């Protein structure tokens, strides 16, 4: 018998109860015996002779006024085999069995699939017409489809190889969009991309990968994507457990993808646009929190300050930076560093990107009112030593977080500001009392991610003269002897099938750490401006991200162009 998911089985059994085929007591008996025997609920019901495929078909037909169909009498045509992929049919238990004019006739066995059927029109450009069929006949029909397809594939294998004209086409049309989607994700992972963009335009579509923080168009996917865009969107919605019939509002979902003997988590966002739905898939790096603080690239003094702050029994530590600057990696690494059996660590995240062993992680859901503020209030009743609040977005959240930091808790969070000193001003502008900021905040860490100049193709950057170097803070004497480098491109830094590289290979963190010293506390209490706060901090040996960037220019790890892109002051 065809295998159904739990929701489909429950839907069918409830339908049988509604029609008095099953009693409530029999329903409970099925659930109990199913759990005890490790079998599905429907198989259990069949073994108890409480129902059968014919009965389910009859009840479905009566409940939804659907005509019944005997699939065993249906001859499978080439048209039918082209309607949808076998995997799609198997996952959704929908069987196309006849095409007449602009109508495709579909056999179903579960009314919970009615919402999915709307998408058949998008896939086929045909109007769906529904029929009730038995579980057994649907499975037999699907097997017949599969067997025919296997024979056909065997016969046409050589022909397909001959007809393959484009060297880099990632999939054959026969693969439906499943292999295409898999190949896009596999290539993105292989190239260490952080995001996959799938984008529709008026006359074409494109796939772009964000590699080392910069988007790169993957031309080899364009042709297939343009021809099959709706089907690709549907496939991604299916693996993300999203509503494939909904095309009017944004949707967010997630999936797990297995590749090269490891699992990768995907966070998926779908946005309706004028031309079609736009997709962005974030590839979550499960190993981000597995490294040590030493590996993140902090300078010795900054690392000492950070270690002192994170090992304190209380206080608030803020990490700031734009989206994609590595804030999550830094915070997860910190949590892994201080995590031990004697610590109770709780996090509120939106979303929970990957699991940390031994740490209580909570998913914030603003759609039901479970905000960072609400989560934080509940955390304080859970006896934690350490709390992480994913993001500070409002005054209420920051006030609770700061008060928690004053009452014996170590609190971590993120906030969106340009640098560390402006974070204090941002908190003040949110209405947070100055005394609370000065008393509770212990350290602010601002960071960026910059592309590292490829070590195998570095050459002197002849375009950069001393005058240009002086404009970013070097003294005339320094500017006269500095020789910046640039990557000319080579096989080492090439990606996406190109023979010529970008000149960059990998990324590195650029940081500034602002300790809330006694002098800085005084400046906060007298409402100093951001510039005044920075000047006070500089007197206490504060090093800016620009300072670190200039040092990396000297070592050759950072090119002048990348310094300008990441660190240029407005």
PAZA-363991 format. One record per residue (C-alpha): x, y, z. Coordinates in steps of 0.2 Angstrom, whole numbers, m for minus. Example, Ala and Ser with C-alpha at 12.3 -4.5 7.8 and 13.67 -1.06 7.14 Angstrom:
2
+-------+-------+-------+
|     u |     v |     w |
+-------+-------+-------+
|    62 |   m22 |    39 |
|    68 |    m5 |    36 |
+-------+-------+-------+
This chain:
570
+-------+-------+-------+
|     u |     v |     w |
+-------+-------+-------+
|     0 |     0 |     0 |
|     6 |    18 |    m4 |
|    14 |    26 |    11 |
|     6 |    42 |    18 |
|    12 |    55 |    30 |
|     4 |    56 |    47 |
|    m7 |    71 |    43 |
|   m14 |    62 |    28 |
|   m18 |    47 |    38 |
|   m26 |    57 |    52 |
|   m36 |    66 |    39 |
|   m43 |    50 |    31 |
|   m47 |    42 |    48 |
|   m56 |    58 |    54 |
|   m66 |    57 |    38 |
|   m71 |    39 |    42 |
|   m76 |    44 |    59 |
|   m87 |    58 |    53 |
|   m96 |    46 |    41 |
|   m98 |    33 |    56 |
|   m87 |    20 |    47 |
|   m76 |    21 |    63 |
|   m81 |    25 |    81 |
|   m71 |    36 |    92 |
|   m66 |    21 |   102 |
|   m60 |    12 |    87 |
|   m50 |    27 |    82 |
|   m41 |    27 |    99 |
|   m38 |     9 |    97 |
|   m30 |    11 |    80 |
|   m18 |    25 |    87 |
|   m13 |    14 |   102 |
|   m10 |    m1 |    92 |
|    m1 |     9 |    79 |
|    11 |    16 |    92 |
|    14 |    m1 |   100 |
|    17 |   m10 |    84 |
|    27 |     3 |    75 |
|    16 |     3 |    60 |
|     6 |    16 |    51 |
|   m12 |    20 |    57 |
|   m20 |    15 |    41 |
|   m10 |    m2 |    40 |
|   m16 |    m5 |    58 |
|   m34 |    m1 |    53 |
|   m33 |   m12 |    38 |
|   m26 |   m27 |    49 |
|   m40 |   m25 |    61 |
|   m52 |   m26 |    46 |
|   m60 |    m9 |    51 |
|   m59 |    m2 |    34 |
|   m51 |    m4 |    16 |
|   m46 |     5 |     1 |
|   m63 |     4 |    m7 |
|   m72 |    11 |     8 |
|   m60 |    26 |     9 |
|   m62 |    29 |   m10 |
|   m81 |    29 |    m8 |
|   m81 |    40 |     8 |
|   m70 |    52 |    m1 |
|   m81 |    53 |   m16 |
|   m96 |    56 |    m6 |
|   m88 |    69 |     6 |
|   m82 |    80 |    m8 |
|   m94 |    75 |   m22 |
|   m80 |    68 |   m33 |
|   m83 |    55 |   m46 |
|   m73 |    39 |   m44 |
|   m61 |    32 |   m56 |
|   m53 |    14 |   m58 |
|   m35 |    18 |   m62 |
|   m31 |     0 |   m67 |
|   m41 |     2 |   m83 |
|   m32 |    18 |   m88 |
|   m19 |    17 |  m102 |
|    m3 |    27 |   m98 |
|     1 |    39 |  m112 |
|    17 |    50 |  m116 |
|     6 |    65 |  m111 |
|     3 |    58 |   m94 |
|    21 |    54 |   m91 |
|    26 |    73 |   m94 |
|    14 |    81 |   m82 |
|    25 |    80 |   m67 |
|    40 |    71 |   m60 |
|    38 |    54 |   m51 |
|    45 |    61 |   m35 |
|    32 |    75 |   m36 |
|    18 |    62 |   m38 |
|    25 |    51 |   m24 |
|    27 |    65 |   m12 |
|    10 |    73 |   m15 |
|     0 |    57 |   m19 |
|    m8 |    65 |   m34 |
|   m10 |    55 |   m50 |
|   m13 |    63 |   m67 |
|   m22 |    50 |   m78 |
|   m30 |    59 |   m93 |
|   m28 |    75 |  m103 |
|   m43 |    81 |  m113 |
|   m41 |    98 |  m121 |
|   m36 |   110 |  m108 |
|   m41 |    98 |   m93 |
|   m30 |    87 |   m84 |
|   m39 |    73 |   m74 |
|   m31 |    70 |   m57 |
|   m34 |    55 |   m45 |
|   m33 |    59 |   m26 |
|   m35 |    48 |   m10 |
|   m33 |    62 |     3 |
|   m43 |    78 |     4 |
|   m29 |    87 |    13 |
|   m20 |    88 |    m4 |
|   m33 |    99 |   m12 |
|   m23 |   114 |    m8 |
|    m8 |   107 |   m18 |
|   m19 |   103 |   m33 |
|   m20 |   122 |   m37 |
|    m2 |   122 |   m42 |
|    m4 |   109 |   m55 |
|   m12 |   122 |   m66 |
|     5 |   132 |   m65 |
|    15 |   117 |   m69 |
|     4 |   111 |   m83 |
|    m5 |   126 |   m89 |
|   m20 |   115 |   m88 |
|   m36 |   115 |   m78 |
|   m37 |   101 |   m64 |
|   m52 |    90 |   m63 |
|   m52 |    79 |   m47 |
|   m57 |    61 |   m45 |
|   m58 |    49 |   m30 |
|   m46 |    34 |   m31 |
|   m41 |    20 |   m20 |
|   m25 |    19 |   m11 |
|   m20 |     3 |   m19 |
|   m24 |     8 |   m37 |
|   m15 |    25 |   m35 |
|     1 |    15 |   m29 |
|    m1 |     3 |   m44 |
|    m3 |    17 |   m56 |
|    12 |    26 |   m50 |
|    23 |    10 |   m51 |
|    17 |     7 |   m69 |
|    22 |    25 |   m72 |
|    39 |    22 |   m64 |
|    42 |     6 |   m74 |
|    38 |    14 |   m90 |
|    49 |    28 |   m87 |
|    63 |    16 |   m82 |
|    61 |     7 |   m99 |
|    60 |    23 |  m108 |
|    76 |    30 |  m100 |
|    86 |    14 |  m104 |
|    81 |    15 |  m122 |
|    84 |    34 |  m124 |
|   100 |    35 |  m114 |
|   112 |    35 |  m129 |
|   100 |    47 |  m138 |
|   100 |    59 |  m124 |
|   119 |    59 |  m123 |
|   120 |    63 |  m142 |
|   108 |    78 |  m140 |
|   117 |    86 |  m125 |
|   124 |   101 |  m134 |
|   129 |   112 |  m120 |
|   144 |   107 |  m110 |
|   140 |   114 |   m94 |
|   121 |   112 |   m93 |
|   118 |   105 |   m75 |
|   103 |    94 |   m79 |
|    93 |    86 |   m92 |
|    75 |    91 |   m95 |
|    70 |    73 |   m90 |
|    77 |    76 |   m73 |
|    62 |    88 |   m70 |
|    68 |   101 |   m59 |
|    73 |    90 |   m45 |
|    91 |    87 |   m51 |
|    92 |   105 |   m57 |
|    88 |   111 |   m39 |
|   100 |    98 |   m31 |
|   114 |   103 |   m43 |
|   112 |   122 |   m39 |
|   113 |   119 |   m21 |
|   128 |   106 |   m22 |
|   138 |   119 |   m33 |
|   134 |   133 |   m20 |
|   140 |   122 |    m6 |
|   156 |   117 |   m16 |
|   160 |   135 |   m19 |
|   157 |   140 |    m1 |
|   143 |   152 |    m5 |
|   133 |   159 |     9 |
|   117 |   163 |    m1 |
|   108 |   157 |   m17 |
|    98 |   170 |   m27 |
|    85 |   163 |   m39 |
|    78 |   178 |   m48 |
|    65 |   181 |   m62 |
|    65 |   195 |   m74 |
|    54 |   200 |   m89 |
|    63 |   190 |  m102 |
|    75 |   179 |   m93 |
|    80 |   172 |   m76 |
|    96 |   170 |   m66 |
|   105 |   161 |   m52 |
|   117 |   171 |   m42 |
|   129 |   164 |   m28 |
|   135 |   176 |   m14 |
|   154 |   170 |   m13 |
|   165 |   179 |     0 |
|   151 |   192 |     2 |
|   149 |   197 |   m16 |
|   136 |   191 |   m28 |
|   141 |   181 |   m44 |
|   130 |   176 |   m58 |
|   130 |   158 |   m63 |
|   127 |   159 |   m81 |
|   126 |   140 |   m84 |
|   110 |   139 |   m75 |
|   101 |   152 |   m84 |
|    94 |   143 |   m99 |
|    85 |   129 |   m90 |
|    79 |   141 |   m76 |
|    71 |   153 |   m89 |
|    62 |   138 |   m97 |
|    56 |   130 |   m81 |
|    55 |   144 |   m68 |
|    38 |   140 |   m61 |
|    42 |   122 |   m59 |
|    58 |   127 |   m50 |
|    49 |   138 |   m38 |
|    37 |   124 |   m34 |
|    51 |   112 |   m31 |
|    59 |   123 |   m18 |
|    42 |   126 |   m10 |
|    40 |   108 |    m8 |
|    56 |   104 |     0 |
|    54 |   120 |    11 |
|    36 |   114 |    17 |
|    28 |   130 |    10 |
|    11 |   132 |     2 |
|    14 |   130 |   m17 |
|    m3 |   137 |   m21 |
|     1 |   154 |   m12 |
|     9 |   166 |   m24 |
|     3 |   183 |   m17 |
|    12 |   185 |     0 |
|    30 |   181 |     6 |
|    34 |   165 |    13 |
|    49 |   158 |    24 |
|    54 |   141 |    26 |
|    68 |   129 |    29 |
|    75 |   112 |    23 |
|    90 |   101 |    26 |
|   101 |    95 |    11 |
|   112 |    80 |    12 |
|   128 |    82 |     2 |
|   145 |    74 |     2 |
|   141 |    64 |    18 |
|   135 |    79 |    28 |
|   119 |    88 |    31 |
|   117 |   107 |    27 |
|   103 |   118 |    33 |
|    95 |   129 |    21 |
|    84 |   145 |    26 |
|    73 |   149 |    12 |
|    64 |   166 |     8 |
|    51 |   168 |    m6 |
|    46 |   185 |   m11 |
|    32 |   189 |   m24 |
|    38 |   202 |   m37 |
|    31 |   209 |   m53 |
|    38 |   196 |   m64 |
|    37 |   181 |   m53 |
|    42 |   174 |   m36 |
|    60 |   178 |   m30 |
|    70 |   165 |   m20 |
|    84 |   167 |    m8 |
|    92 |   152 |     1 |
|   104 |   155 |    15 |
|   116 |   141 |    17 |
|   119 |   139 |    36 |
|   137 |   134 |    41 |
|   135 |   121 |    55 |
|   153 |   122 |    59 |
|   153 |   141 |    62 |
|   152 |   139 |    81 |
|   165 |   124 |    81 |
|   180 |   135 |    80 |
|   189 |   144 |    93 |
|   190 |   163 |    97 |
|   209 |   162 |    92 |
|   204 |   157 |    75 |
|   192 |   172 |    72 |
|   207 |   183 |    69 |
|   207 |   195 |    85 |
|   222 |   205 |    89 |
|   231 |   200 |   105 |
|   225 |   215 |   116 |
|   207 |   214 |   109 |
|   206 |   195 |   112 |
|   212 |   198 |   130 |
|   198 |   211 |   132 |
|   185 |   200 |   125 |
|   190 |   185 |   135 |
|   189 |   195 |   151 |
|   172 |   201 |   147 |
|   164 |   184 |   142 |
|   171 |   176 |   158 |
|   163 |   189 |   169 |
|   148 |   184 |   180 |
|   138 |   198 |   173 |
|   137 |   212 |   161 |
|   131 |   215 |   143 |
|   141 |   212 |   128 |
|   134 |   219 |   111 |
|   140 |   214 |    94 |
|   136 |   225 |    79 |
|   138 |   225 |    61 |
|   128 |   224 |    44 |
|   119 |   209 |    38 |
|   132 |   195 |    33 |
|   146 |   202 |    44 |
|   148 |   186 |    54 |
|   139 |   192 |    70 |
|   131 |   175 |    72 |
|   147 |   166 |    70 |
|   156 |   176 |    83 |
|   142 |   174 |    96 |
|   140 |   156 |    93 |
|   159 |   154 |    95 |
|   158 |   164 |   111 |
|   144 |   153 |   118 |
|   154 |   137 |   114 |
|   169 |   144 |   122 |
|   160 |   148 |   139 |
|   148 |   133 |   138 |
|   151 |   120 |   152 |
|   140 |   108 |   162 |
|   139 |   120 |   177 |
|   131 |   134 |   165 |
|   113 |   137 |   161 |
|   113 |   146 |   144 |
|    98 |   151 |   135 |
|    96 |   159 |   118 |
|    81 |   168 |   109 |
|    84 |   168 |    90 |
|    75 |   173 |    74 |
|    78 |   160 |    67 |
|    88 |   147 |    76 |
|   101 |   144 |    63 |
|   109 |   128 |    70 |
|   109 |   118 |    86 |
|   122 |   121 |   100 |
|   125 |   106 |   111 |
|   120 |   109 |   129 |
|   112 |   126 |   126 |
|    93 |   130 |   127 |
|    88 |   138 |   111 |
|    71 |   146 |   108 |
|    64 |   151 |    91 |
|    56 |   169 |    92 |
|    39 |   170 |    83 |
|    32 |   187 |    81 |
|    17 |   182 |    72 |
|    10 |   174 |    88 |
|    17 |   188 |    99 |
|    32 |   178 |   105 |
|    44 |   192 |   103 |
|    62 |   195 |   110 |
|    55 |   205 |   124 |
|    43 |   191 |   129 |
|    56 |   177 |   127 |
|    68 |   187 |   138 |
|    55 |   189 |   152 |
|    52 |   171 |   152 |
|    71 |   167 |   152 |
|    73 |   176 |   169 |
|    62 |   163 |   177 |
|    73 |   149 |   170 |
|    88 |   152 |   182 |
|   101 |   156 |   168 |
|   119 |   162 |   170 |
|   120 |   167 |   152 |
|   107 |   174 |   140 |
|   108 |   178 |   121 |
|    95 |   189 |   114 |
|    96 |   188 |    95 |
|    93 |   206 |    91 |
|    89 |   222 |   101 |
|    75 |   230 |    91 |
|    66 |   241 |   104 |
|    67 |   250 |   120 |
|    58 |   237 |   130 |
|    70 |   223 |   125 |
|    85 |   233 |   128 |
|    79 |   239 |   145 |
|    75 |   221 |   151 |
|    92 |   215 |   144 |
|   102 |   228 |   153 |
|    93 |   225 |   169 |
|    96 |   207 |   168 |
|   115 |   211 |   166 |
|   114 |   221 |   182 |
|   106 |   207 |   192 |
|   119 |   193 |   190 |
|   117 |   188 |   171 |
|   129 |   188 |   157 |
|   119 |   195 |   142 |
|   124 |   194 |   124 |
|   115 |   203 |   109 |
|   116 |   211 |    92 |
|   112 |   228 |    86 |
|   113 |   237 |    69 |
|   125 |   252 |    70 |
|   140 |   257 |    60 |
|   153 |   255 |    73 |
|   156 |   252 |    92 |
|   155 |   270 |    98 |
|   139 |   274 |    89 |
|   131 |   259 |    97 |
|   130 |   269 |   113 |
|   122 |   284 |   105 |
|   109 |   272 |    97 |
|   104 |   265 |   114 |
|   102 |   283 |   120 |
|    91 |   287 |   105 |
|    80 |   272 |   109 |
|    77 |   280 |   126 |
|    88 |   270 |   137 |
|    93 |   279 |   153 |
|   112 |   284 |   153 |
|   115 |   277 |   170 |
|   108 |   260 |   164 |
|   120 |   259 |   149 |
|   135 |   265 |   159 |
|   132 |   252 |   173 |
|   127 |   237 |   163 |
|   137 |   238 |   146 |
|   154 |   230 |   148 |
|   160 |   228 |   130 |
|   154 |   232 |   112 |
|   161 |   223 |    97 |
|   159 |   229 |    79 |
|   165 |   219 |    65 |
|   165 |   217 |    46 |
|   170 |   203 |    34 |
|   183 |   207 |    20 |
|   189 |   196 |     6 |
|   206 |   190 |     8 |
|   218 |   193 |    m6 |
|   223 |   177 |   m15 |
|   240 |   172 |    m8 |
|   245 |   163 |   m25 |
|   242 |   178 |   m37 |
|   246 |   194 |   m27 |
|   255 |   207 |   m36 |
|   259 |   226 |   m32 |
|   244 |   237 |   m35 |
|   252 |   250 |   m47 |
|   236 |   261 |   m46 |
|   239 |   266 |   m28 |
|   250 |   280 |   m24 |
|   256 |   288 |    m8 |
|   242 |   302 |   m10 |
|   229 |   289 |   m10 |
|   236 |   280 |     5 |
|   237 |   296 |    15 |
|   218 |   299 |    12 |
|   214 |   283 |    22 |
|   225 |   288 |    37 |
|   243 |   283 |    34 |
|   256 |   296 |    38 |
|   266 |   303 |    23 |
|   281 |   293 |    29 |
|   271 |   277 |    29 |
|   262 |   281 |    13 |
|   279 |   283 |     4 |
|   285 |   266 |     8 |
|   269 |   255 |     8 |
|   267 |   244 |    m7 |
|   249 |   238 |    m7 |
|   245 |   222 |   m17 |
|   231 |   215 |   m27 |
|   226 |   198 |   m33 |
|   227 |   197 |   m52 |
|   217 |   181 |   m53 |
|   222 |   163 |   m54 |
|   216 |   145 |   m53 |
|   217 |   145 |   m34 |
|   204 |   159 |   m33 |
|   193 |   154 |   m48 |
|   176 |   148 |   m45 |
|   160 |   143 |   m55 |
|   170 |   134 |   m69 |
|   180 |   150 |   m73 |
|   198 |   148 |   m77 |
|   202 |   166 |   m71 |
|   199 |   170 |   m53 |
|   193 |   185 |   m44 |
|   210 |   188 |   m35 |
|   202 |   184 |   m18 |
|   201 |   168 |    m8 |
|   191 |   167 |     8 |
|   186 |   180 |    20 |
|   193 |   187 |    37 |
|   186 |   196 |    51 |
|   190 |   215 |    54 |
|   185 |   220 |    72 |
|   185 |   234 |    84 |
|   182 |   231 |   103 |
|   176 |   245 |   114 |
|   178 |   242 |   133 |
|   167 |   252 |   143 |
|   180 |   260 |   154 |
|   178 |   272 |   169 |
|   182 |   287 |   157 |
|   169 |   281 |   145 |
|   156 |   278 |   158 |
|   158 |   297 |   163 |
|   156 |   302 |   145 |
|   140 |   292 |   143 |
|   133 |   300 |   159 |
|   136 |   318 |   152 |
|   128 |   313 |   136 |
|   144 |   315 |   125 |
|   141 |   314 |   106 |
|   147 |   299 |    96 |
|   163 |   308 |    91 |
|   167 |   313 |   109 |
|   164 |   295 |   114 |
|   176 |   290 |   101 |
|   189 |   302 |   106 |
|   188 |   297 |   125 |
|   190 |   278 |   119 |
|   205 |   282 |   108 |
|   214 |   289 |   124 |
|   210 |   272 |   132 |
|   219 |   263 |   118 |
|   204 |   260 |   107 |
|   208 |   253 |    90 |
|   196 |   256 |    76 |
|   191 |   244 |    62 |
|   200 |   256 |    50 |
|   216 |   254 |    61 |
|   215 |   235 |    59 |
|   212 |   237 |    40 |
|   227 |   247 |    38 |
|   238 |   234 |    47 |
|   230 |   221 |    35 |
|   235 |   232 |    20 |
|   253 |   231 |    26 |
|   253 |   212 |    27 |
|   245 |   211 |    10 |
|   230 |   201 |    16 |
|   219 |   216 |    12 |
|   219 |   225 |    m5 |
|   215 |   244 |    m6 |
|   200 |   241 |   m16 |
|   193 |   229 |    m2 |
|   197 |   242 |    11 |
|   187 |   255 |     2 |
|   172 |   243 |     0 |
|   172 |   237 |    18 |
|   179 |   251 |    28 |
|   178 |   267 |    19 |
|   171 |   281 |    31 |
|   156 |   290 |    25 |
+-------+-------+-------+
